[in-house]
Amino acid sequence: MYPPVFRTRITELLGIRHPILGGGLMWLSDARYVAAIVRAGGMAFLTPRSFPAPGAFERELELCRELAGGLPFGVNLNISRVEGHNQRLHEWLDLSLRAGVRHFETVGRAPDDLIRRIHAAGGIAIHKCPLLRHALNAERAGADAITIVGPEAGGHPGNAVLGCMMVAPLAARQLSVPLVIGGGIGTGDSILAALAAGAEGVVLGSRLLSAEEIWAHPAYKARIVAAGQDSTVVAFAGTHPMGTWRVLENETSREVLRREAAGARNYEDFADLIGGTRSRDHVYRDGDVERGMASCGPAVAFARAVEPVEAIIDTLMGEAVAAQRRLDRLRLPGCVDA
């Protein structure tokens, strides 16, 4: 267990040892994964949409509280852009609050009402978004911290165009609340660079996909470990109504791109490939890594082995310290601070 190295407004806000947030991974952010990140010194968020019914999510909250050993953990509340998919948002919030959760990651448009309810219960709201203007709106709505993800991020980075290392110094100069950035971050060097650029924490997703605590099939994890920097593709990019989605390249994603290039635009045109629980059932449960859209970013190239979350985070923090020492050696003798 690596000792604390950096103190930032994020570590202080969330009461964590390291400025690391685990991404809310659809289908994969269960109690074992979230609690492992929390015990290793970071913060992570259960994803209620990964569970088939409120009762299953409620049981997962109880299990996560037990596995976390009394340490705080979070819940992801994703405001869907699909009409009719948000009926349970406030039910999930109520269940979380009753379970003692006070750390929330909100995602999506118009989080104002959720943020108000979180604050009314004494909670903390970290809003995740792809664009600086969205971040500024969320800050005005009362968000306690902001996460901005770049197009390098796996999953749904929205309409992000600028890389997170470009956005970080821009956002840090305009936001007053703590800033977290994500997208393509998979090493301790990148964590140090993010802090130097003005962020006060990072969010990791793809780098953690090979963790032992991820429940997915061994064949999926073997594919993750074998992946390189060019192993992901972006579907539904730009103004496509389906919304940008960065995934592992496989037979399904190639077929999606083929249909997209041929002019397909509606959900029905892709439902046989991406609808329902296909990705969960084929890729994660059965290990058929060619049948489904598996969210993943290029930082997966740094996942070289299946290992515990704690080992991954310890490695990252050790790399960050080594990078800091390297910078110290590069500094000219006698150089003084301005």
Secondary structure, DSSP 8 states (H G I E B T S, - for coil): --------HHHHHHT-SSSEEE---TTT--HHHHHHHHHTT-B-EE-GGGSSSHHHHHHHHHHHHHHTTT---EEEEE--SSTT--TTHHHHHHHHHHTT--EEEEESS--HHHHHHHHHTT-EEEEEESSHHHHHHHHHTT-SEEEEE-TTSSB--TT--S-HHHHHHHHHTT-SS-EEEESS--SHHHHHHHHHTT-SEEEESGGGTTBTTS-S-HHHHHHHHH--TT-EEEES-TT-TT--EEEE-SHHHHHHHHHHHTT--SGGGTHHHHSTTHIIIIIIIT--TTSS--B--GGGGG--S-B-HHHHHHHHHHHHHHHHHHHHHHS-TT----
